[in-house]
Amino acid sequence: MKRIKIILGIITTLILAFFLTGLVVGEVVYTNEVQINKPVNEVFADFQNVDLMKQWMPEVKSIETLEEKTNKVGSTYRVVVDNQGRMVTMTEEILAFEENKRITFHFDAESISKIDDYVFFSEGNTTKIIQTTTSTSESYIMSCLLPYFKSKPRRISQQYLDQFKKASEAYN
């Protein structure tokens, strides 16, 4: 009987910790970076090249322009992504755009909201990209889960940056 009480106490503590996570942790933030052997102006142009994107982000199936702004900030797009056989439609908005310096995207997909901020640093004939990602959830249960699974999105983001490096360096 004492063992059952101890086991139930442990299970209760773990359940409470899980549900408190959603109250305490409002967002998940992580950073990735990559060094590319090309000048910043070429890397920045490659980063915006939709045809090249198909090489480093093959899961993106389509991008439809909803509204295009002259200075890019405020432009919105509908993006369809193949997420392990399940098509997910999200809205993408450009929040910041500075030629050869920064581009910030806001993605709204189902109950997850994500901001990807890419900063481009010129280092002679090479370029360093630092990506900072902030994810939040509109769903309480997803808010509880996000902190426990942040390593997978971080790994995927780094994989995309590494694939971009390879594609950009091979592109004329």
C-alpha beads as a LAMMPS data file, in Angstrom:
LAMMPS data file: protein, C-alpha beads

172 atoms
171 bonds

1 atom types
1 bond types

-500.0 500.0 xlo xhi
-500.0 500.0 ylo yhi
-500.0 500.0 zlo zhi

Masses

1 110.0

Atoms # bond

1 1 1 0.000 0.000 0.000
2 1 1 2.871 2.371 0.834
3 1 1 4.454 1.710 -2.583
4 1 1 1.207 2.558 -4.346
5 1 1 1.003 5.879 -2.473
6 1 1 4.619 6.687 -3.419
7 1 1 4.003 5.793 -7.076
8 1 1 0.789 7.841 -7.148
9 1 1 2.623 10.743 -5.488
10 1 1 5.354 10.629 -8.139
11 1 1 2.820 10.410 -10.972
12 1 1 0.823 13.311 -9.518
13 1 1 3.989 15.417 -9.193
14 1 1 4.959 14.724 -12.809
15 1 1 1.474 15.586 -14.066
16 1 1 1.443 18.833 -12.071
17 1 1 4.920 19.727 -13.371
18 1 1 3.752 19.116 -16.939
19 1 1 0.681 21.342 -16.588
20 1 1 2.593 24.064 -14.720
21 1 1 5.025 24.218 -17.640
22 1 1 2.273 25.728 -19.802
23 1 1 1.768 28.499 -17.248
24 1 1 5.441 29.228 -16.579
25 1 1 6.995 28.867 -20.038
26 1 1 5.222 31.210 -22.453
27 1 1 7.603 30.812 -25.367
28 1 1 10.513 28.740 -26.595
29 1 1 13.548 30.543 -28.042
30 1 1 16.579 29.020 -29.737
31 1 1 19.417 30.150 -31.999
32 1 1 21.230 28.522 -34.924
33 1 1 23.965 29.768 -37.204
34 1 1 25.862 28.930 -40.365
35 1 1 28.915 30.323 -42.200
36 1 1 28.649 30.518 -46.007
37 1 1 31.574 30.987 -48.361
38 1 1 29.999 33.761 -50.440
39 1 1 29.632 37.538 -50.046
40 1 1 26.592 38.760 -48.107
41 1 1 24.816 40.327 -51.113
42 1 1 24.876 36.991 -52.976
43 1 1 23.809 35.003 -49.903
44 1 1 20.935 37.398 -49.206
45 1 1 19.747 37.100 -52.833
46 1 1 20.029 33.296 -52.680
47 1 1 18.016 33.259 -49.445
48 1 1 15.090 34.928 -51.227
49 1 1 15.336 32.777 -54.374
50 1 1 12.200 30.594 -54.381
51 1 1 13.669 28.142 -56.923
52 1 1 16.754 27.633 -54.739
53 1 1 14.481 27.205 -51.701
54 1 1 13.131 23.999 -53.230
55 1 1 16.625 22.520 -52.831
56 1 1 17.164 23.392 -49.177
57 1 1 13.552 23.197 -47.982
58 1 1 12.011 20.416 -50.093
59 1 1 9.026 20.131 -47.711
60 1 1 7.708 23.484 -48.980
61 1 1 5.232 22.535 -51.707
62 1 1 3.859 25.955 -52.651
63 1 1 4.070 29.642 -51.812
64 1 1 1.204 31.895 -52.835
65 1 1 1.454 35.668 -52.545
66 1 1 -1.505 37.088 -50.640
67 1 1 -0.240 40.668 -50.457
68 1 1 3.067 42.101 -51.675
69 1 1 4.320 45.371 -50.187
70 1 1 6.889 47.605 -51.890
71 1 1 9.385 47.525 -49.020
72 1 1 8.546 43.832 -48.271
73 1 1 7.548 44.551 -44.634
74 1 1 3.931 43.493 -44.194
75 1 1 3.916 41.211 -47.248
76 1 1 1.919 38.036 -46.617
77 1 1 2.018 34.591 -48.218
78 1 1 0.200 31.284 -47.962
79 1 1 2.715 28.447 -47.599
80 1 1 1.863 24.760 -47.956
81 1 1 4.317 22.357 -46.317
82 1 1 4.461 18.570 -46.381
83 1 1 4.844 17.614 -42.719
84 1 1 5.573 13.881 -42.863
85 1 1 2.792 13.197 -45.370
86 1 1 0.331 15.698 -43.876
87 1 1 -0.142 18.950 -45.788
88 1 1 -0.047 21.946 -43.459
89 1 1 -1.099 25.398 -44.650
90 1 1 0.356 28.392 -42.853
91 1 1 0.421 32.129 -43.258
92 1 1 3.793 33.860 -43.513
93 1 1 4.286 37.587 -42.947
94 1 1 7.496 39.557 -43.346
95 1 1 7.988 41.592 -40.154
96 1 1 11.398 43.124 -40.933
97 1 1 13.454 43.513 -44.088
98 1 1 16.831 45.219 -44.406
99 1 1 18.665 44.449 -47.623
100 1 1 21.751 42.277 -46.969
101 1 1 21.248 42.560 -43.180
102 1 1 18.025 41.074 -41.823
103 1 1 14.785 39.381 -42.695
104 1 1 12.188 38.384 -40.103
105 1 1 9.254 36.078 -40.816
106 1 1 6.161 35.389 -38.735
107 1 1 4.524 32.012 -39.377
108 1 1 1.039 31.178 -38.160
109 1 1 0.282 27.477 -38.488
110 1 1 -2.727 25.986 -36.768
111 1 1 -2.088 26.596 -33.041
112 1 1 1.640 27.436 -33.284
113 1 1 3.014 30.903 -33.910
114 1 1 6.680 31.165 -34.875
115 1 1 9.018 34.073 -35.580
116 1 1 12.236 33.387 -37.485
117 1 1 14.698 36.278 -37.389
118 1 1 17.653 35.888 -39.771
119 1 1 20.567 38.287 -39.386
120 1 1 23.273 38.337 -42.078
121 1 1 26.839 39.370 -41.162
122 1 1 29.422 40.143 -43.806
123 1 1 32.835 38.736 -42.948
124 1 1 34.883 39.587 -46.037
125 1 1 34.005 37.049 -48.739
126 1 1 31.992 34.945 -46.307
127 1 1 28.635 35.488 -44.641
128 1 1 27.426 34.384 -41.238
129 1 1 23.687 33.898 -40.746
130 1 1 22.316 33.829 -37.224
131 1 1 18.746 32.602 -36.920
132 1 1 16.767 33.262 -33.756
133 1 1 13.450 31.431 -33.498
134 1 1 10.671 32.198 -31.036
135 1 1 7.720 29.806 -30.829
136 1 1 4.497 30.255 -28.894
137 1 1 1.228 28.363 -28.852
138 1 1 -2.381 29.423 -28.670
139 1 1 -3.232 26.040 -27.198
140 1 1 -2.554 25.438 -23.504
141 1 1 -1.628 21.786 -24.074
142 1 1 0.825 22.764 -26.850
143 1 1 2.310 25.379 -24.465
144 1 1 2.935 22.542 -22.023
145 1 1 4.566 20.395 -24.727
146 1 1 6.740 23.001 -26.520
147 1 1 9.592 23.189 -23.976
148 1 1 9.976 19.411 -23.876
149 1 1 10.314 19.061 -27.637
150 1 1 12.309 22.165 -28.598
151 1 1 15.424 20.195 -29.538
152 1 1 13.738 18.677 -32.625
153 1 1 12.674 22.018 -34.213
154 1 1 16.120 23.397 -33.394
155 1 1 17.775 20.431 -35.142
156 1 1 15.490 20.854 -38.164
157 1 1 16.276 24.589 -38.346
158 1 1 20.009 23.858 -38.252
159 1 1 19.556 21.207 -40.933
160 1 1 17.800 23.783 -43.162
161 1 1 20.616 26.288 -42.624
162 1 1 23.211 23.638 -43.480
163 1 1 21.240 22.667 -46.602
164 1 1 20.975 26.356 -47.532
165 1 1 24.755 26.705 -47.180
166 1 1 25.305 23.771 -49.521
167 1 1 22.756 25.031 -52.086
168 1 1 23.963 28.651 -51.938
169 1 1 27.630 27.746 -52.321
170 1 1 26.800 25.557 -55.345
171 1 1 24.566 28.221 -56.940
172 1 1 26.144 30.715 -59.353

Bonds

1 1 1 2
2 1 2 3
3 1 3 4
4 1 4 5
5 1 5 6
6 1 6 7
7 1 7 8
8 1 8 9
9 1 9 10
10 1 10 11
11 1 11 12
12 1 12 13
13 1 13 14
14 1 14 15
15 1 15 16
16 1 16 17
17 1 17 18
18 1 18 19
19 1 19 20
20 1 20 21
21 1 21 22
22 1 22 23
23 1 23 24
24 1 24 25
25 1 25 26
26 1 26 27
27 1 27 28
28 1 28 29
29 1 29 30
30 1 30 31
31 1 31 32
32 1 32 33
33 1 33 34
34 1 34 35
35 1 35 36
36 1 36 37
37 1 37 38
38 1 38 39
39 1 39 40
40 1 40 41
41 1 41 42
42 1 42 43
43 1 43 44
44 1 44 45
45 1 45 46
46 1 46 47
47 1 47 48
48 1 48 49
49 1 49 50
50 1 50 51
51 1 51 52
52 1 52 53
53 1 53 54
54 1 54 55
55 1 55 56
56 1 56 57
57 1 57 58
58 1 58 59
59 1 59 60
60 1 60 61
61 1 61 62
62 1 62 63
63 1 63 64
64 1 64 65
65 1 65 66
66 1 66 67
67 1 67 68
68 1 68 69
69 1 69 70
70 1 70 71
71 1 71 72
72 1 72 73
73 1 73 74
74 1 74 75
75 1 75 76
76 1 76 77
77 1 77 78
78 1 78 79
79 1 79 80
80 1 80 81
81 1 81 82
82 1 82 83
83 1 83 84
84 1 84 85
85 1 85 86
86 1 86 87
87 1 87 88
88 1 88 89
89 1 89 90
90 1 90 91
91 1 91 92
92 1 92 93
93 1 93 94
94 1 94 95
95 1 95 96
96 1 96 97
97 1 97 98
98 1 98 99
99 1 99 100
100 1 100 101
101 1 101 102
102 1 102 103
103 1 103 104
104 1 104 105
105 1 105 106
106 1 106 107
107 1 107 108
108 1 108 109
109 1 109 110
110 1 110 111
111 1 111 112
112 1 112 113
113 1 113 114
114 1 114 115
115 1 115 116
116 1 116 117
117 1 117 118
118 1 118 119
119 1 119 120
120 1 120 121
121 1 121 122
122 1 122 123
123 1 123 124
124 1 124 125
125 1 125 126
126 1 126 127
127 1 127 128
128 1 128 129
129 1 129 130
130 1 130 131
131 1 131 132
132 1 132 133
133 1 133 134
134 1 134 135
135 1 135 136
136 1 136 137
137 1 137 138
138 1 138 139
139 1 139 140
140 1 140 141
141 1 141 142
142 1 142 143
143 1 143 144
144 1 144 145
145 1 145 146
146 1 146 147
147 1 147 148
148 1 148 149
149 1 149 150
150 1 150 151
151 1 151 152
152 1 152 153
153 1 153 154
154 1 154 155
155 1 155 156
156 1 156 157
157 1 157 158
158 1 158 159
159 1 159 160
160 1 160 161
161 1 161 162
162 1 162 163
163 1 163 164
164 1 164 165
165 1 165 166
166 1 166 167
167 1 167 168
168 1 168 169
169 1 169 170
170 1 170 171
171 1 171 172
